[in-house]
Amino acid sequence: MKIRQIISIKDAFTYRQKVAILVIAGVVVGLGGLSAYLLRMHTYLADDPSACVNCHIMTPYYNTWAHSSHARNATCNDCHVPHQNIFMKYFFKGKDGMNHVTKFVTHAERQTIRAEEASAEVIMDNCIRCHQQLNTEFVRTGRINYMMAQRGEGKACWDCHRDVPHKKMNSLSSTPDAASQTPLPESPTPQWLQNMMNHK
C-alpha cells in the first residue's frame, strides 16, 4: 500500500513541476544562505564580543565595555545570556537577538537602550554568579535576586553600579567617536562589486 502511495505521489508531478519546485527550493536555500552570510550569523555562535557590533547601534556599548574593568575578565555573553545549560544559553541568545533585529528593522529602538525584564533578570543573576563570594561573604547582598528587587525587597545591582561596565550613556549619540575605536566588521560586499558601484 505504501509503495503504491509513493508511486502515485511521484507520478502526480510533471517534469516541469519538478523542475519548478527544485528551482524555487534552490532560490529559497540560496537567499537564506546569503542572508545568513550577510548578517554574519556564524559569529553569534561564539563568545567574541566583536560579534555584537555587527549591529552598529551596539558600537557605543561595545566601546564603553572595552574601556571598562569588565573587559579584562568578562565577555558580553558572560553577562547577557543565562549559564544554566547550553540550550538555555542559545535559546535566550536567539530570542534576544531576534528582538534586537525586529526593533532595528522597524526603527523601534530607543536612543538609550535599556534591558527588558527578561534580560535584566539574566544580567542580575550573572552579577551574582560572578561575584558570589563578594556578595555572600563580604557585603551579603547576593541573597537578593532580581524579582525580589522588583518587589522592593532590596536593590538591583545597577541601582548602585549604574555605570558598570558601560559607563554613563545618555543616548546613542553620547559616544560620537565610538565607531573609530571599535572593530567594525568588514563589508560583506565583494571588492569587484564595490568597484562597480564606485564607478557609476
GUDREN-777375 format. One line per field, with one value per atom (N, C-alpha, C, CB): atom name; x negated, y negated, z negated. Coordinates in nm, 3 decimals, decimal comma. Each point is the difference from the previous one (the first is absolute). Glycine has a CB too. Layout:
<rs>
a	CA ... $
east	X ... $
north	Y ... $
up	Z ... $
</rs>
This chain:
<rs>
a	N CA C CB N CA C CB N CA C CB N CA C CB N CA C CB N CA C CB N CA C CB N CA C CB N CA C CB N CA C CB N CA C CB N CA C CB N CA C CB N CA C CB N CA C CB N CA C CB N CA C CB N CA C CB N CA C CB N CA C CB N CA C CB N CA C CB N CA C CB N CA C CB N CA C CB N CA C CB N CA C CB N CA C CB N CA C CB N CA C CB N CA C CB N CA C CB N CA C CB N CA C CB N CA C CB N CA C CB N CA C CB N CA C CB N CA C CB N CA C CB N CA C CB N CA C CB N CA C CB N CA C CB N CA C CB N CA C CB N CA C CB N CA C CB N CA C CB N CA C CB N CA C CB N CA C CB N CA C CB N CA C CB N CA C CB N CA C CB N CA C CB N CA C CB N CA C CB N CA C CB N CA C CB N CA C CB N CA C CB N CA C CB N CA C CB N CA C CB N CA C CB N CA C CB N CA C CB N CA C CB N CA C CB N CA C CB N CA C CB N CA C CB N CA C CB N CA C CB N CA C CB N CA C CB N CA C CB N CA C CB N CA C CB N CA C CB N CA C CB N CA C CB N CA C CB N CA C CB N CA C CB N CA C CB N CA C CB N CA C CB N CA C CB N CA C CB N CA C CB N CA C CB N CA C CB N CA C CB N CA C CB N CA C CB N CA C CB N CA C CB N CA C CB N CA C CB N CA C CB N CA C CB N CA C CB N CA C CB N CA C CB N CA C CB N CA C CB N CA C CB N CA C CB N CA C CB N CA C CB N CA C CB N CA C CB N CA C CB N CA C CB N CA C CB N CA C CB N CA C CB N CA C CB N CA C CB N CA C CB N CA C CB N CA C CB N CA C CB N CA C CB N CA C CB N CA C CB N CA C CB N CA C CB N CA C CB N CA C CB N CA C CB N CA C CB N CA C CB N CA C CB N CA C CB N CA C CB N CA C CB N CA C CB N CA C CB N CA C CB N CA C CB N CA C CB N CA C CB N CA C CB N CA C CB N CA C CB N CA C CB N CA C CB N CA C CB N CA C CB N CA C CB N CA C CB N CA C CB N CA C CB N CA C CB N CA C CB N CA C CB N CA C CB N CA C CB N CA C CB N CA C CB N CA C CB N CA C CB N CA C CB N CA C CB N CA C CB N CA C CB N CA C CB N CA C CB N CA C CB N CA C CB N CA C CB N CA C CB N CA C CB N CA C CB N CA C CB N CA C CB N CA C CB N CA C CB N CA C CB N CA C CB N CA C CB N CA C CB N CA C CB N CA C CB N CA C CB N CA C CB N CA C CB N CA C CB N CA C CB N CA C CB N CA C CB N CA C CB N CA C CB N CA C CB N CA C CB N CA C CB $
east	-0,083 0,083 -0,087 0,181 -0,282 -0,088 -0,076 -0,023 -0,020 -0,073 0,089 -0,142 0,270 0,093 0,020 0,115 -0,107 0,016 -0,121 0,143 -0,264 -0,123 -0,004 -0,121 0,158 0,001 0,103 -0,072 0,191 0,103 -0,041 0,174 -0,243 -0,050 -0,107 0,051 -0,138 -0,107 0,058 -0,150 0,254 0,064 0,086 -0,003 0,039 0,089 -0,068 0,115 -0,247 -0,072 -0,054 -0,060 0,081 -0,057 -0,147 0,225 -0,294 -0,143 -0,017 -0,044 0,129 -0,011 0,027 0,073 0,023 0,030 -0,118 0,244 -0,307 -0,117 -0,113 0,065 -0,089 -0,105 0,035 -0,053 0,179 0,042 -0,019 0,167 -0,131 -0,017 -0,148 0,209 -0,294 -0,144 -0,058 -0,016 0,060 -0,048 0,043 0,009 0,117 0,050 -0,073 0,225 -0,244 -0,074 -0,143 0,144 -0,207 -0,137 -0,008 -0,044 0,142 0,003 0,018 0,095 -0,003 0,025 -0,124 0,243 -0,305 -0,121 -0,114 0,071 -0,086 -0,106 0,017 -0,020 0,144 0,025 -0,015 0,155 -0,114 -0,018 -0,148 0,215 -0,294 -0,145 -0,065 0,000 0,041 -0,055 0,036 0,016 0,108 0,042 -0,081 0,231 -0,250 -0,079 -0,143 0,142 -0,199 -0,136 -0,006 -0,045 0,139 -0,001 0,025 0,081 0,000 0,028 -0,109 0,244 -0,344 -0,111 0,050 -0,140 0,239 0,063 -0,098 0,213 -0,313 -0,098 -0,076 -0,021 0,005 -0,076 0,073 -0,102 0,234 0,075 -0,010 0,155 -0,214 -0,014 -0,113 0,089 -0,182 -0,115 0,026 -0,157 0,058 0,014 -0,081 0,038 -0,078 -0,081 0,085 -0,147 0,112 0,079 0,010 -0,068 -0,028 0,008 0,119 -0,248 0,309 0,122 0,114 -0,073 0,071 0,108 0,004 -0,019 -0,095 -0,001 0,033 -0,168 0,215 0,059 0,118 -0,072 0,136 0,109 -0,060 0,182 -0,183 -0,078 0,051 -0,051 0,178 0,049 -0,060 0,212 -0,279 -0,066 -0,143 0,142 -0,188 -0,138 -0,034 0,010 0,072 -0,036 -0,006 0,107 -0,023 0,002 -0,126 0,252 -0,291 -0,125 -0,118 0,099 -0,102 -0,111 -0,013 0,029 0,083 -0,008 -0,037 0,171 -0,123 -0,040 -0,151 0,231 -0,282 -0,143 -0,092 0,064 -0,015 -0,081 0,037 -0,022 0,090 0,040 -0,082 0,233 -0,222 -0,071 0,053 -0,040 0,165 0,058 -0,063 0,213 -0,269 -0,056 -0,112 0,060 -0,128 -0,111 0,050 -0,132 0,251 0,044 0,136 -0,133 0,209 0,136 0,033 0,068 -0,005 0,050 0,147 -0,165 0,222 0,142 0,087 -0,043 0,010 0,080 -0,012 -0,029 -0,081 -0,014 0,108 -0,247 0,287 0,100 0,141 -0,181 0,192 0,130 0,075 -0,094 0,038 0,074 -0,004 -0,055 0,157 0,001 -0,109 0,246 -0,288 -0,107 0,040 -0,161 0,292 0,044 -0,039 0,191 -0,170 -0,037 -0,011 0,114 -0,166 -0,026 0,130 -0,213 0,318 0,128 0,054 0,048 -0,047 0,050 -0,081 0,076 -0,209 -0,089 0,038 -0,184 0,190 0,024 0,146 -0,188 0,281 0,141 0,019 0,073 -0,128 0,014 -0,074 0,021 -0,140 -0,080 0,075 -0,211 0,272 0,076 0,123 -0,083 0,157 0,122 -0,033 0,106 -0,209 -0,040 -0,053 -0,053 -0,023 -0,053 0,110 -0,204 0,305 0,112 0,079 0,014 -0,006 0,065 -0,076 0,085 -0,219 -0,083 0,019 -0,167 0,165 0,015 0,135 -0,150 0,256 0,135 0,008 0,096 -0,150 0,006 -0,083 0,035 -0,150 -0,085 0,066 -0,202 0,257 0,062 0,124 -0,088 0,163 0,122 -0,026 0,131 -0,258 -0,038 0,066 -0,030 0,042 0,064 -0,101 0,196 -0,327 -0,099 0,000 -0,141 0,113 -0,005 -0,135 0,163 -0,170 -0,129 -0,095 0,115 -0,061 -0,081 0,058 -0,061 -0,017 0,049 0,001 -0,089 0,201 0,015 0,037 0,072 -0,119 0,032 0,148 -0,235 0,299 0,139 -0,001 0,072 0,047 0,008 -0,074 0,218 -0,199 -0,067 -0,151 0,198 -0,246 -0,145 -0,052 0,021 0,054 -0,044 -0,016 0,115 -0,022 -0,009 -0,126 0,251 -0,280 -0,120 -0,126 0,123 -0,126 -0,118 -0,025 0,044 0,060 -0,020 -0,041 0,168 -0,109 -0,041 -0,149 0,232 -0,279 -0,141 -0,090 0,069 -0,021 -0,077 -0,024 0,100 0,007 -0,009 -0,088 0,229 -0,216 -0,079 -0,150 0,191 -0,230 -0,142 -0,057 0,035 0,048 -0,048 0,056 -0,016 0,031 0,066 -0,070 0,077 -0,208 -0,070 0,015 -0,164 0,145 0,015 0,142 -0,171 0,271 0,139 0,051 0,037 -0,095 0,053 -0,084 0,095 -0,225 -0,085 -0,035 -0,092 0,079 -0,049 0,111 -0,216 0,289 0,104 0,139 -0,143 0,156 0,124 0,121 -0,090 0,068 0,112 0,042 -0,078 0,002 0,027 0,126 -0,240 0,302 0,124 0,120 -0,100 0,078 0,109 -0,006 -0,006 0,116 0,002 0,081 -0,023 0,032 0,066 0,147 -0,161 0,231 0,143 0,023 0,041 -0,129 0,012 -0,022 -0,080 -0,016 -0,025 0,121 -0,246 0,312 0,120 0,113 -0,067 0,072 0,105 -0,038 0,066 -0,183 -0,043 -0,065 0,183 -0,224 -0,062 -0,151 0,190 -0,243 -0,143 -0,027 -0,052 -0,074 -0,037 -0,058 -0,042 0,064 -0,068 -0,145 0,215 -0,304 -0,143 -0,026 -0,053 0,122 -0,026 0,063 -0,012 0,088 0,049 -0,118 0,218 -0,323 -0,121 -0,113 0,065 -0,068 -0,110 0,049 -0,111 0,178 0,062 -0,100 0,170 -0,290 -0,097 -0,093 0,011 0,022 -0,084 0,076 -0,112 0,056 -0,129 0,011 -0,082 0,199 0,018 -0,012 0,144 -0,183 -0,014 0,131 -0,244 0,245 0,122 0,025 -0,031 0,148 0,037 0,140 -0,147 0,159 0,130 0,075 -0,090 0,017 0,064 -0,101 0,158 -0,111 -0,090 -0,104 0,183 -0,150 -0,094 -0,093 0,170 -0,165 -0,082 -0,145 0,203 -0,232 -0,139 -0,029 0,006 -0,021 -0,011 -0,123 0,123 -0,232 -0,121 -0,006 -0,116 0,226 -0,002 -0,033 0,167 -0,115 -0,020 -0,148 0,229 -0,303 -0,140 -0,086 0,033 0,018 -0,076 0,049 -0,045 0,134 0,063 -0,030 0,181 -0,207 -0,031 0,125 -0,195 0,246 0,120 -0,030 0,080 0,020 -0,024 -0,021 0,138 -0,217 -0,021 0,129 -0,244 0,257 0,118 0,006 -0,007 0,126 0,011 0,006 0,118 -0,110 0,006 -0,136 0,183 -0,190 -0,130 -0,064 0,081 -0,213 -0,075 0,038 -0,188 0,206 0,033 0,134 -0,130 0,226 0,130 -0,011 0,115 -0,197 -0,023 -0,061 -0,030 -0,066 -0,063 0,101 -0,214 0,303 0,104 0,091 -0,008 0,045 0,091 -0,069 0,120 -0,251 -0,073 -0,021 -0,112 0,109 -0,024 0,125 -0,182 0,297 0,125 0,021 0,101 $
north	0,121 -0,121 -0,126 0,126 -0,129 -0,117 -0,021 0,037 0,073 -0,012 -0,062 0,200 -0,160 -0,058 -0,149 0,222 -0,262 -0,142 -0,080 0,060 -0,006 -0,069 -0,013 0,089 0,017 -0,004 -0,101 0,240 -0,243 -0,093 -0,145 0,175 -0,202 -0,135 -0,037 0,028 0,068 -0,024 -0,032 0,154 -0,081 -0,022 -0,125 0,245 -0,297 -0,116 -0,126 0,102 -0,111 -0,118 0,022 -0,056 -0,041 0,005 -0,041 -0,051 0,072 -0,037 -0,150 0,187 -0,270 -0,146 -0,040 -0,034 0,100 -0,031 0,036 0,039 0,075 0,041 -0,102 0,242 -0,287 -0,100 -0,130 0,105 -0,147 -0,124 0,009 -0,040 0,155 0,020 -0,005 0,140 -0,075 -0,002 -0,141 0,235 -0,311 -0,137 -0,088 0,028 -0,017 -0,079 0,037 -0,017 0,148 0,044 -0,052 0,207 -0,204 -0,052 -0,149 0,176 -0,252 -0,145 -0,028 -0,040 0,113 -0,020 0,033 0,054 0,061 0,041 -0,100 0,244 -0,285 -0,095 -0,134 0,114 -0,167 -0,129 0,011 -0,062 0,177 0,022 0,003 0,127 -0,057 0,006 -0,135 0,234 -0,310 -0,134 -0,092 0,032 -0,024 -0,082 0,035 -0,015 0,144 0,043 -0,053 0,207 -0,205 -0,051 -0,151 0,188 -0,261 -0,146 -0,045 -0,016 0,091 -0,033 0,053 0,004 0,065 0,055 0,087 -0,201 0,284 0,082 0,097 -0,019 0,065 0,093 -0,062 0,108 -0,241 -0,064 0,006 -0,150 0,170 0,003 0,133 -0,164 0,264 0,131 0,000 0,108 -0,201 -0,008 -0,107 0,077 -0,100 -0,100 -0,127 0,186 -0,208 -0,117 -0,127 0,143 -0,238 -0,122 -0,083 -0,002 0,017 -0,080 0,039 -0,024 0,141 0,038 -0,095 0,240 -0,299 -0,090 -0,125 0,084 -0,125 -0,121 0,029 -0,097 0,220 0,023 -0,096 0,244 -0,276 -0,097 -0,133 0,180 -0,280 -0,121 -0,077 -0,015 0,033 -0,075 0,053 -0,046 0,162 0,053 -0,053 0,204 -0,281 -0,050 -0,075 -0,015 -0,081 -0,070 0,094 -0,204 0,306 0,094 0,087 0,001 0,041 0,076 -0,086 0,135 -0,258 -0,090 -0,030 -0,100 0,073 -0,030 0,125 -0,182 0,301 0,125 0,022 0,099 -0,123 0,026 -0,086 0,061 -0,175 -0,088 0,011 -0,155 0,264 0,018 0,112 -0,081 0,093 0,107 0,138 -0,158 0,166 0,130 0,056 -0,070 -0,014 0,046 0,101 -0,220 0,213 0,093 0,141 -0,191 0,204 0,130 0,048 -0,051 -0,034 0,038 -0,041 -0,021 0,112 -0,032 -0,040 0,161 -0,204 -0,037 0,117 -0,162 0,283 0,117 0,038 0,080 -0,116 0,029 -0,071 0,030 -0,147 -0,079 0,013 -0,157 0,170 -0,018 0,127 -0,208 0,326 0,123 0,092 -0,019 0,104 0,092 0,106 -0,039 0,093 0,099 0,131 -0,187 0,212 0,126 0,119 -0,120 0,108 0,108 -0,057 0,174 -0,095 -0,049 -0,030 0,131 -0,053 -0,026 -0,136 0,245 -0,273 -0,130 -0,114 0,107 -0,088 -0,104 -0,038 0,083 0,017 -0,030 -0,034 0,151 -0,096 -0,038 -0,147 0,236 -0,277 -0,140 -0,093 0,075 -0,033 -0,081 -0,023 0,092 0,015 -0,012 -0,086 0,223 -0,203 -0,077 -0,147 0,201 -0,230 -0,138 -0,065 0,059 0,018 -0,053 -0,035 0,136 -0,050 -0,029 -0,121 0,244 -0,262 -0,119 -0,126 0,133 -0,127 -0,113 -0,027 0,053 0,053 -0,015 -0,063 0,199 -0,149 -0,052 -0,148 0,226 -0,265 -0,141 -0,087 0,068 -0,016 -0,076 -0,017 0,085 0,023 -0,005 -0,088 0,228 -0,228 -0,081 -0,139 0,211 -0,246 -0,129 -0,025 -0,088 0,193 -0,012 -0,006 0,122 -0,126 -0,003 -0,136 0,170 -0,168 -0,125 -0,066 0,094 -0,222 -0,070 0,055 -0,206 0,240 0,065 0,139 -0,221 0,322 0,137 0,041 0,056 -0,002 0,050 0,148 -0,230 0,305 0,143 0,019 0,054 0,035 0,036 0,095 -0,031 0,062 0,077 0,134 -0,110 0,186 0,131 -0,017 0,092 -0,192 -0,026 -0,049 -0,054 -0,033 -0,053 0,111 -0,216 0,312 0,112 0,083 0,005 0,022 0,076 -0,076 0,102 -0,233 -0,080 0,003 -0,148 0,129 -0,001 0,138 -0,185 0,291 0,136 0,019 0,087 -0,142 0,014 -0,087 0,051 -0,168 -0,081 0,080 -0,214 0,275 0,078 0,123 -0,080 0,147 0,119 -0,032 0,094 -0,203 -0,033 -0,056 -0,045 -0,028 -0,065 0,071 -0,221 0,351 0,076 -0,013 0,158 -0,143 -0,008 -0,139 0,174 -0,276 -0,138 -0,022 -0,079 0,123 -0,026 0,083 -0,060 0,176 0,085 -0,002 0,144 -0,174 0,004 -0,139 0,213 -0,310 -0,131 -0,104 0,052 -0,078 -0,104 0,059 -0,148 0,278 0,074 -0,051 0,046 -0,084 -0,042 0,108 -0,233 0,340 0,105 0,081 0,010 -0,032 0,072 -0,069 0,080 -0,195 -0,075 0,029 -0,183 0,232 0,020 -0,110 0,249 -0,243 -0,107 -0,014 0,039 0,073 -0,007 -0,062 0,203 -0,174 -0,063 -0,150 0,212 -0,253 -0,143 -0,067 0,045 0,025 -0,055 -0,019 0,111 -0,024 -0,012 -0,099 0,236 -0,296 -0,098 0,062 -0,143 0,269 0,069 -0,013 0,160 -0,248 -0,023 -0,077 0,212 -0,231 -0,077 0,092 -0,202 0,162 0,068 -0,047 0,019 0,062 -0,033 -0,138 0,244 -0,276 -0,127 -0,120 0,129 -0,109 -0,116 -0,076 0,119 -0,045 -0,064 -0,005 0,080 0,018 0,012 -0,029 0,170 -0,280 -0,036 -0,007 -0,126 0,079 -0,021 0,119 -0,241 0,357 0,119 0,096 -0,028 0,077 -0,035 -0,097 0,221 -0,282 -0,082 -0,150 0,180 -0,223 -0,142 -0,074 0,012 -0,141 -0,077 -0,029 -0,102 0,142 -0,027 -0,058 0,186 -0,310 -0,064 0,033 -0,182 0,213 0,032 0,069 -0,196 0,245 0,064 -0,097 0,156 -0,286 -0,101 -0,054 -0,060 0,115 -0,052 0,046 -0,007 0,103 0,043 -0,011 0,159 -0,282 -0,020 0,063 -0,208 0,228 0,057 0,152 -0,215 0,277 0,144 0,081 -0,037 -0,004 0,078 0,006 -0,065 -0,043 -0,001 0,085 -0,228 0,263 0,078 0,144 -0,212 0,253 0,130 0,084 -0,098 0,229 0,086 0,036 0,092 -0,188 0,025 0,107 -0,238 0,322 0,106 -0,058 0,157 -0,085 -0,043 0,016 0,064 -0,141 0,010 0,139 -0,249 0,311 0,131 -0,010 0,082 -0,204 -0,019 0,029 -0,173 0,263 0,032 -0,125 0,233 -0,235 -0,115 -0,035 0,061 0,040 -0,027 -0,072 0,202 -0,169 -0,067 -0,142 0,223 -0,241 -0,136 -0,088 0,091 -0,036 -0,077 -0,039 0,120 -0,027 -0,031 -0,112 0,237 -0,231 -0,102 -0,136 0,179 -0,181 -0,125 -0,068 0,092 -0,016 -0,056 -0,058 0,162 -0,136 -0,052 -0,145 0,227 $
up	0,000 0,000 0,000 -0,122 0,036 -0,009 0,131 -0,246 0,309 0,126 0,107 -0,060 0,063 0,098 -0,024 0,018 -0,147 -0,032 0,045 -0,196 0,175 0,042 0,151 -0,200 0,271 0,147 0,049 0,009 -0,073 0,045 -0,026 -0,044 -0,066 -0,028 0,102 -0,246 0,276 0,097 0,138 -0,129 0,167 0,131 0,002 0,035 -0,153 -0,005 0,053 -0,196 0,191 0,047 0,141 -0,237 0,321 0,134 -0,007 0,106 0,004 0,005 -0,026 0,163 -0,103 -0,019 -0,145 0,237 -0,300 -0,140 -0,090 0,045 -0,017 -0,079 0,015 0,029 0,095 0,025 -0,072 0,224 -0,216 -0,067 -0,151 0,183 -0,240 -0,145 -0,038 -0,007 0,087 -0,027 0,011 0,085 0,016 0,017 -0,117 0,250 -0,289 -0,114 -0,128 0,110 -0,133 -0,119 0,003 -0,014 0,131 0,013 -0,029 0,169 -0,119 -0,026 -0,149 0,230 -0,293 -0,144 -0,081 0,033 -0,005 -0,073 0,028 0,013 0,113 0,036 -0,069 0,219 -0,217 -0,066 -0,151 0,185 -0,240 -0,145 -0,037 -0,006 0,087 -0,024 0,015 0,079 0,023 0,021 -0,116 0,248 -0,295 -0,114 -0,124 0,096 -0,121 -0,116 0,009 -0,021 0,143 0,020 -0,020 0,160 -0,100 -0,013 -0,143 0,235 -0,308 -0,140 -0,095 0,054 0,004 -0,076 -0,116 0,063 -0,035 -0,103 -0,067 0,126 -0,052 -0,057 -0,117 0,225 -0,226 -0,107 -0,134 0,170 -0,168 -0,124 -0,074 0,102 -0,038 -0,065 -0,102 0,207 -0,195 -0,092 -0,106 0,183 -0,267 -0,106 0,027 -0,160 0,284 0,034 -0,007 0,148 -0,235 -0,014 0,128 -0,236 0,327 0,123 0,086 -0,006 -0,020 0,073 -0,032 -0,004 -0,113 -0,039 0,088 -0,234 0,287 0,083 0,145 -0,154 0,184 0,132 0,018 -0,002 -0,108 0,000 -0,048 -0,044 0,131 -0,030 -0,121 0,240 -0,279 -0,117 -0,130 0,123 -0,117 -0,119 -0,016 0,022 0,075 -0,003 -0,128 0,247 -0,294 -0,125 -0,120 0,092 -0,093 -0,111 0,002 0,002 0,117 0,013 -0,044 0,190 -0,144 -0,028 -0,149 0,227 -0,292 -0,144 -0,080 0,030 0,013 -0,066 0,019 0,038 0,083 0,030 -0,085 0,233 -0,282 -0,083 -0,148 0,195 -0,231 -0,140 -0,064 0,054 -0,184 -0,071 0,039 -0,191 0,233 0,039 0,127 -0,108 0,191 0,128 -0,021 0,102 -0,217 -0,027 -0,028 -0,090 0,031 -0,049 0,050 -0,196 0,262 0,037 0,143 -0,238 0,311 0,134 -0,012 0,110 0,000 0,001 -0,047 0,189 -0,141 -0,036 -0,147 0,232 -0,295 -0,143 -0,081 0,031 0,015 -0,072 0,058 -0,059 0,189 0,066 0,039 0,080 -0,103 0,028 -0,122 0,247 -0,264 -0,114 0,013 -0,026 -0,087 0,000 -0,066 -0,005 -0,008 -0,061 0,086 -0,108 0,241 0,092 0,140 -0,145 0,238 0,136 0,075 0,003 -0,029 0,066 -0,040 0,005 -0,137 -0,049 0,060 -0,214 0,220 0,052 0,142 -0,148 0,237 0,141 0,029 0,057 -0,134 0,018 -0,034 -0,054 -0,062 -0,042 0,096 -0,240 0,281 0,092 0,132 -0,106 0,159 0,124 -0,017 0,067 -0,175 -0,026 -0,019 -0,106 0,028 -0,026 0,128 -0,240 0,317 0,126 0,098 -0,035 0,047 0,091 -0,048 0,060 -0,190 -0,054 0,042 -0,196 0,188 0,043 0,149 -0,179 0,259 0,146 0,033 0,038 -0,102 0,025 -0,031 -0,051 -0,063 -0,039 0,093 -0,238 0,281 0,091 0,136 -0,121 0,175 0,133 0,000 0,047 -0,156 -0,007 -0,058 -0,026 0,003 -0,056 -0,136 0,233 -0,313 -0,131 -0,114 0,092 -0,059 -0,108 -0,068 0,123 -0,251 -0,078 0,019 -0,169 0,139 0,006 -0,105 0,084 -0,200 -0,103 -0,021 -0,113 0,147 -0,010 -0,147 0,232 -0,275 -0,137 0,006 -0,084 -0,011 -0,006 -0,031 -0,075 0,150 -0,030 -0,119 0,242 -0,293 -0,124 0,005 -0,039 0,146 0,010 0,002 0,124 -0,052 0,006 -0,134 0,243 -0,307 -0,129 -0,103 0,051 -0,049 -0,093 0,027 -0,018 0,145 0,037 -0,043 0,196 -0,170 -0,034 -0,150 0,198 -0,277 -0,145 -0,051 -0,021 0,077 -0,039 0,028 0,048 0,065 0,035 -0,087 0,233 -0,275 -0,096 -0,126 0,093 -0,142 -0,124 0,020 -0,067 0,184 0,028 0,001 0,133 -0,066 0,010 -0,130 0,242 -0,314 -0,122 -0,123 0,122 -0,113 -0,106 -0,135 0,174 -0,177 -0,129 -0,061 0,079 0,004 -0,049 -0,054 0,168 -0,093 -0,036 -0,117 0,234 -0,255 -0,107 -0,127 0,176 -0,162 -0,120 -0,053 0,084 0,005 -0,046 -0,013 0,108 0,000 -0,009 -0,015 0,137 -0,121 -0,026 0,079 -0,226 0,350 0,084 0,096 -0,019 0,030 0,098 -0,026 0,031 -0,146 -0,029 0,064 -0,215 0,275 0,065 0,150 -0,178 0,235 0,144 0,068 -0,034 0,164 0,076 -0,037 0,186 -0,200 -0,031 -0,137 0,144 -0,240 -0,132 0,012 -0,111 0,193 0,020 0,064 0,024 0,068 0,064 -0,100 0,213 -0,314 -0,102 -0,110 0,048 -0,037 -0,100 -0,123 0,079 -0,068 -0,114 0,001 -0,002 0,081 0,012 0,128 -0,129 0,158 0,119 0,108 -0,144 0,269 0,110 0,000 0,138 -0,083 0,000 0,059 0,019 0,090 0,071 -0,067 0,207 -0,313 -0,075 -0,062 -0,049 0,014 -0,053 0,103 -0,227 0,315 0,096 0,142 -0,149 0,169 0,128 0,115 -0,128 0,102 0,108 0,023 -0,053 -0,003 0,019 0,090 -0,227 0,333 0,058 0,117 -0,072 0,092 0,121 -0,022 0,081 -0,196 -0,030 0,026 0,057 -0,080 0,016 0,147 -0,227 0,274 0,139 0,000 0,087 -0,043 0,005 0,128 -0,141 0,249 0,127 0,089 -0,021 0,137 0,095 0,053 0,063 -0,066 0,051 -0,108 0,171 -0,292 -0,108 0,007 -0,139 0,226 0,022 0,149 -0,201 0,252 0,145 0,063 -0,033 -0,043 0,059 -0,016 -0,047 0,006 -0,027 0,125 -0,180 0,295 0,122 0,039 0,076 -0,100 0,039 -0,093 0,095 -0,212 -0,097 -0,013 -0,120 0,209 -0,011 0,122 -0,142 0,126 0,115 0,079 -0,127 0,204 0,079 0,106 -0,039 0,070 0,099 0,139 -0,137 0,217 0,138 0,078 -0,012 0,119 0,084 0,064 0,045 -0,043 0,065 0,153 -0,204 0,256 0,145 0,061 -0,026 0,125 0,062 0,062 0,045 -0,043 0,050 0,143 -0,152 0,241 0,139 0,013 0,067 -0,159 0,004 -0,055 -0,025 -0,079 -0,051 0,107 -0,231 0,307 0,108 0,107 -0,044 0,078 0,098 -0,048 0,079 -0,207 -0,055 -0,009 -0,130 0,101 -0,011 0,134 -0,199 0,309 0,133 0,064 0,026 -0,086 0,061 -0,036 -0,009 $
</rs>
